[in-house]
């Protein structure tokens, strides 16, 4: 993808376009052209499996983009499609939303606006599921595949096509000459001369075909070298991103482990402090129990003393009564 196209798409990735339309994952790197929406890597695989008659995805960073494809992204957008679906009773979470009449109308309207053709009529039932016949699906897939061919592939295709056309033309000319000469051969010398001419023509055709084939090979080799260099650079970028993500994950795990260790240390310190303060907190309770016990013992001693005093007083009174009785006798 050239830098101008990439910069143009990056400018469009604002608001809801910064997230995947399906799962809301941040920084999407894929796009669905028929709707002009942005997708993450996982959701792009789901869209690719639905078939190009429903959706067609391209990589923002690795694929080449045409002006019409950029125009589709300019017209579309995550927010625009979301509002369109909601206004016609289509649930965003419904996996069959791409098969509805509403989705079909949106695709055709986008294509008509880009190609400057009449906009299709609105359906009667927006939520109805639309079944597309298989021949029509195959035709749409073939058309989409042709649109997906890159400029480099077009050059190679035209070069090979010219080679086979030239080879076919030279072969037809040679056989036409053979037929014409054979019909006019009357003597052996003419036959010999005809054979020499055919040999010269065959040699000329071989040299010409060899040049065309060599040119096609050089174009093919150049195209493969450029494609390999492009793929290698993109692969290095992807590997670099994966390494950065792995490092970030490791740092996050280390931070989480440190936080857990700190929490454990704080809990241990709190437990130690509670164990230190527990005797001090229990001492007033023990002192109160001891005082209550002493008070009960004092009360018991006083009661015993009172009982003993009562007994002593009773005994003294009894002795006095005995003495008085003895005197009376």
C-alpha positions as CSV (number, residue, x, y, z in Angstrom):
1,X,0.0,0.0,0.0
2,X,1.4,3.4,-0.9
3,X,1.9,6.0,1.7
4,X,-0.7,8.4,0.4
5,X,-3.5,5.8,0.5
6,X,-2.4,4.7,4.0
7,X,-2.4,8.3,5.2
8,X,-5.8,8.9,3.7
9,X,-7.3,5.9,5.6
10,X,-5.6,6.9,8.8
11,X,-7.3,10.3,8.6
12,X,-10.6,8.6,8.4
13,X,-10.0,6.5,11.5
14,X,-11.5,8.9,14.0
15,X,-14.4,8.4,16.4
16,X,-16.0,5.0,16.1
17,X,-13.7,4.1,13.2
18,X,-10.9,3.7,15.8
19,X,-12.5,0.5,16.9
20,X,-13.7,-2.8,15.3
21,X,-17.3,-2.6,14.1
22,X,-18.0,-6.1,15.4
23,X,-16.2,-6.5,18.7
24,X,-15.0,-2.9,19.5
25,X,-11.3,-3.9,19.6
26,X,-9.1,-0.9,19.3
27,X,-6.8,0.0,16.4
28,X,-8.4,-2.2,13.6
29,X,-6.1,-3.1,10.7
30,X,-8.7,-4.4,8.2
31,X,-11.6,-3.0,6.4
32,X,-14.8,-4.2,4.7
33,X,-15.2,-2.3,1.4
34,X,-18.9,-2.7,0.7
35,X,-19.8,-1.0,3.9
36,X,-16.7,1.2,4.5
37,X,-16.3,-0.2,8.0
38,X,-13.2,-1.1,10.0
39,X,-12.5,-4.6,11.5
40,X,-9.9,-6.3,13.7
41,X,-7.9,-9.3,12.5
42,X,-10.2,-11.9,14.0
43,X,-13.4,-10.4,12.7
44,X,-11.9,-9.9,9.3
45,X,-11.5,-13.7,9.1
46,X,-15.2,-14.1,10.0
47,X,-16.1,-11.7,7.2
48,X,-13.8,-13.5,4.7
49,X,-15.7,-16.7,5.4
50,X,-19.1,-15.2,4.6
51,X,-18.1,-14.8,0.9
52,X,-17.6,-11.7,-1.2
53,X,-21.2,-11.5,-2.2
54,X,-21.9,-10.3,1.4
55,X,-18.6,-8.6,2.3
56,X,-15.1,-8.1,1.0
57,X,-12.1,-7.3,3.3
58,X,-8.7,-5.8,2.7
59,X,-5.7,-5.1,4.9
60,X,-5.2,-1.4,5.6
61,X,-1.4,-1.8,5.7
62,X,-0.5,-4.7,3.4
63,X,-2.9,-4.5,0.5
64,X,-2.9,-2.0,-2.4
65,X,-5.9,0.3,-2.7
66,X,-7.6,1.9,-5.8
67,X,-9.3,5.3,-5.9
68,X,-12.8,3.7,-5.9
69,X,-11.9,1.6,-2.8
70,X,-10.7,4.7,-1.0
71,X,-14.0,6.4,-2.0
72,X,-16.0,3.6,-0.5
73,X,-14.2,4.1,2.9
74,X,-14.8,7.9,2.6
75,X,-18.5,7.3,2.1
76,X,-18.9,4.6,4.7
77,X,-17.9,4.4,8.4
78,X,-18.7,2.5,11.5
79,X,-21.1,5.1,12.9
80,X,-23.0,5.6,9.6
81,X,-23.6,1.8,9.3
82,X,-24.6,1.5,12.9
83,X,-27.1,4.3,12.7
84,X,-28.5,2.8,9.4
85,X,-29.0,-0.6,10.9
86,X,-30.6,0.7,14.1
87,X,-33.0,3.0,12.2
88,X,-34.3,0.0,10.2
89,X,-34.7,-2.4,13.2
90,X,-31.5,-4.4,12.6
91,X,-29.7,-5.7,15.7
92,X,-26.0,-5.0,15.6
93,X,-25.3,-8.2,17.6
94,X,-27.2,-10.4,15.1
95,X,-24.9,-12.4,13.0
96,X,-27.5,-12.6,10.2
97,X,-27.6,-8.8,9.8
98,X,-25.3,-9.0,6.7
99,X,-27.9,-11.2,4.9
100,X,-30.8,-8.8,5.4
101,X,-32.4,-6.6,2.8
102,X,-31.1,-3.6,4.7
103,X,-27.4,-4.8,4.3
104,X,-28.0,-5.6,0.6
105,X,-29.5,-2.1,0.0
106,X,-26.6,-0.4,1.8
107,X,-24.0,-2.3,-0.3
108,X,-25.8,-1.5,-3.6
109,X,-26.2,2.2,-2.6
110,X,-22.5,2.5,-1.7
111,X,-21.5,0.9,-5.1
112,X,-23.9,3.2,-7.0
113,X,-22.6,6.3,-5.3
114,X,-19.0,5.4,-6.1
115,X,-19.7,4.4,-9.7
116,X,-22.1,7.3,-10.2
117,X,-25.0,5.1,-11.2
118,X,-28.7,5.2,-10.2
119,X,-29.4,4.4,-6.5
120,X,-31.5,1.2,-6.1
121,X,-35.1,1.2,-4.8
122,X,-35.6,0.7,-1.1
123,X,-36.9,-2.7,0.0
124,X,-40.4,-3.2,1.5
125,X,-39.1,-5.4,4.4
126,X,-35.7,-4.2,5.7
127,X,-35.2,-7.1,8.2
128,X,-36.0,-10.0,5.8
129,X,-33.2,-12.4,5.0
130,X,-32.1,-12.3,1.4
131,X,-31.1,-15.5,-0.4
132,X,-28.8,-15.0,-3.4
133,X,-28.7,-17.8,-6.1
134,X,-25.4,-19.6,-6.5
135,X,-24.8,-18.5,-10.1
136,X,-25.2,-14.9,-9.0
137,X,-22.8,-15.5,-6.1
138,X,-20.2,-16.9,-8.4
139,X,-20.5,-14.0,-10.8
140,X,-20.1,-11.5,-7.9
141,X,-17.1,-13.4,-6.6
142,X,-15.5,-13.4,-10.0
143,X,-16.1,-9.6,-10.4
144,X,-14.7,-8.9,-6.9
145,X,-11.6,-11.1,-7.6
146,X,-10.9,-9.1,-10.8
147,X,-11.2,-5.9,-8.9
148,X,-8.8,-7.2,-6.3
149,X,-5.9,-7.7,-8.8
150,X,-3.1,-5.3,-8.0
151,X,-1.4,-3.1,-10.7
152,X,1.7,-5.3,-10.6
153,X,-0.4,-8.4,-11.3
154,X,-2.2,-6.6,-14.1
155,X,1.1,-5.8,-15.8
156,X,2.3,-9.4,-15.6
157,X,-1.1,-10.6,-16.9
158,X,-1.0,-8.3,-19.9
159,X,2.6,-9.3,-20.7
160,X,1.8,-13.0,-20.7
161,X,-1.4,-12.3,-22.7
162,X,0.6,-10.4,-25.3
163,X,3.1,-13.3,-25.5
164,X,0.5,-15.9,-26.2
165,X,-1.4,-13.7,-28.7
166,X,1.9,-13.0,-30.6
167,X,2.8,-16.7,-30.5
168,X,-0.7,-17.7,-31.8
169,X,-0.5,-15.1,-34.5
170,X,3.0,-16.3,-35.7
171,X,1.9,-19.9,-35.7
172,X,-1.2,-19.1,-37.8
173,X,0.9,-17.2,-40.3
174,X,3.4,-20.0,-40.6
175,X,0.7,-22.7,-41.2
176,X,-1.1,-20.4,-43.7
177,X,2.1,-20.0,-45.7
178,X,2.7,-23.8,-45.6
179,X,-0.8,-24.4,-47.0
180,X,-0.3,-21.8,-49.7
181,X,3.1,-23.1,-50.8
182,X,2.1,-26.8,-50.8
183,X,-0.8,-26.0,-53.1
184,X,1.5,-24.4,-55.6
185,X,4.4,-27.0,-55.5
186,X,5.0,-28.5,-58.9
187,X,8.6,-29.6,-58.8
188,X,11.1,-30.8,-56.3
189,X,13.1,-27.5,-56.3
190,X,10.1,-25.6,-55.2
191,X,9.5,-28.0,-52.4
192,X,13.1,-27.6,-51.3
193,X,12.8,-23.8,-51.4
194,X,9.6,-24.0,-49.5
195,X,11.3,-26.2,-46.8
196,X,14.1,-23.6,-46.5
197,X,11.6,-20.8,-46.2
198,X,9.6,-22.7,-43.6
199,X,12.8,-23.3,-41.6
200,X,13.6,-19.6,-41.8
201,X,10.2,-18.6,-40.7
202,X,10.2,-21.2,-37.9
203,X,13.6,-19.9,-36.7
204,X,12.3,-16.3,-36.8
205,X,9.2,-17.3,-34.9
206,X,11.4,-19.1,-32.3
207,X,13.6,-16.1,-31.9
208,X,10.6,-13.8,-31.6
209,X,8.9,-16.0,-29.1
210,X,12.0,-16.3,-27.1
211,X,12.3,-12.5,-26.8
212,X,8.7,-12.2,-25.7
213,X,9.1,-15.1,-23.2
214,X,12.3,-13.5,-21.9
215,X,10.5,-10.2,-21.5
216,X,7.7,-11.9,-19.7
217,X,10.2,-13.7,-17.4
218,X,12.0,-10.5,-16.6
219,X,8.7,-8.7,-15.7
220,X,7.6,-11.7,-13.6
221,X,11.0,-11.8,-11.8
222,X,10.9,-8.1,-11.1
223,X,7.3,-8.3,-9.8
224,X,8.2,-11.3,-7.6
225,X,11.2,-9.5,-6.2
226,X,9.2,-6.4,-5.4
227,X,6.4,-8.5,-3.8
228,X,8.9,-10.4,-1.8
229,X,10.5,-7.2,-0.5
230,X,7.2,-5.8,0.4
231,X,6.0,-8.9,2.2
232,X,9.3,-9.2,4.1
233,X,9.1,-5.6,5.3
234,X,5.5,-6.1,6.4
235,X,6.4,-9.3,8.1
236,X,9.2,-7.6,10.0
237,X,6.7,-4.9,11.1
238,X,4.3,-7.5,12.3
239,X,7.0,-9.4,14.2
240,X,8.2,-6.2,15.7
241,X,4.7,-5.4,16.9
242,X,4.3,-8.9,18.3
243,X,7.6,-8.5,20.2
244,X,6.5,-5.2,21.6
245,X,3.1,-6.7,22.7
246,X,4.9,-9.6,24.4
247,X,7.2,-7.2,26.2
248,X,4.3,-5.1,27.3
249,X,2.5,-8.2,28.6
250,X,5.6,-9.3,30.5
251,X,5.9,-5.9,32.1
252,X,2.2,-6.0,33.1
253,X,2.6,-9.4,34.6
254,X,5.7,-8.3,36.6
255,X,3.7,-5.2,37.8
256,X,0.8,-7.4,38.9
257,X,3.2,-9.8,40.7
258,X,4.8,-6.9,42.5
259,X,1.4,-5.5,43.5
260,X,0.4,-8.9,44.8
261,X,3.6,-9.2,46.8
262,X,3.1,-5.7,48.3
263,X,-0.5,-6.6,49.3
264,X,0.7,-9.8,50.9
265,X,3.4,-7.9,52.8
266,X,0.8,-5.3,54.0
267,X,-1.5,-8.1,55.2
268,X,1.4,-9.7,57.1
269,X,2.2,-6.4,58.7
270,X,-1.4,-5.9,59.7
271,X,-1.6,-9.4,61.2
272,X,1.6,-8.8,63.2
273,X,0.3,-5.4,64.5
274,X,-3.0,-7.1,65.6
275,X,-1.0,-9.8,67.4
276,X,1.0,-7.1,69.2
277,X,-2.0,-5.1,70.3
278,X,-4.1,-8.0,71.3
279,X,-2.6,-8.5,74.8
280,X,-3.0,-4.8,75.4
281,X,-6.6,-5.0,74.3
282,X,-7.2,-8.1,76.5
283,X,-5.6,-6.8,79.7
284,X,-8.5,-4.5,80.8
285,X,-10.8,-7.5,80.4
286,X,-8.6,-9.7,82.6
287,X,-8.2,-7.0,85.2
288,X,-11.9,-6.5,85.4
289,X,-12.4,-10.2,85.9
290,X,-9.8,-10.3,88.6
291,X,-11.4,-7.4,90.4
292,X,-14.8,-9.1,90.2
293,X,-13.3,-12.2,91.6
294,X,-11.7,-10.4,94.5
295,X,-14.9,-8.6,95.3
296,X,-16.8,-11.9,95.4
297,X,-14.2,-13.4,97.7
298,X,-14.5,-10.4,100.1
299,X,-18.3,-10.7,100.1
300,X,-18.0,-14.3,100.9
301,X,-15.5,-13.7,103.8
302,X,-17.8,-11.0,105.2
303,X,-20.8,-13.4,105.0
304,X,-18.8,-16.1,106.8
305,X,-17.7,-13.6,109.5
306,X,-21.3,-12.5,110.0
307,X,-22.4,-16.1,110.3
308,X,-19.7,-16.8,112.8
309,X,-20.6,-13.7,114.8
310,X,-24.2,-14.8,114.9
311,X,-23.2,-18.3,116.1
312,X,-21.0,-16.8,118.8
313,X,-23.7,-14.4,120.0
314,X,-26.2,-17.3,120.1
315,X,-23.8,-19.4,122.2
316,X,-23.1,-16.5,124.6
317,X,-26.8,-16.0,125.0
318,X,-27.4,-19.7,125.7
319,X,-24.7,-19.7,128.4
320,X,-26.2,-16.7,130.1
321,X,-29.6,-18.3,130.1
322,X,-28.1,-21.4,131.7
323,X,-26.4,-19.4,134.4
324,X,-29.7,-17.5,135.2
325,X,-31.6,-20.8,135.5
326,X,-29.1,-22.3,137.8
327,X,-29.2,-19.3,140.1
328,X,-33.0,-19.6,140.3
329,X,-32.8,-23.2,141.4
